[in-house]
Amino acid sequence: MRKDNPMAQMGKYLGLAFLIPSSALVGYVVGYLLDKSFHKTFFTMIFLLLGIAAGMIELVRELMQDDGGKR
């Protein structure tokens, strides 16, 4: 992606804005379906937290890549 294209940058950062909520939703749905199939109540919370963690990890990776890996 070219750094001087503001529309491409805006699209990338808008996509990052939906990263954590979408990964949390996927984790919640997977946990909910596992709860229903195994008749348990803890899978939803576990997979929701895993989804949030996965979204945050991917967000940090994208931002580090965008920053060039500098600290």
C-alpha angles and dihedrals in degrees: 000000000000115000094215096058106096094190092055091049091048091051092050094050093044087055090051089053090063095042100090097040092048094047090047090051092050091049091049094050093048091049092046092052091048090049091053095046097046097033092234131127107213104066093079094059094044095050092042090057091044090051092050091048092049091050092050092048091051091047091053091047092052093047092047090050090049090050091050093247093289122143 
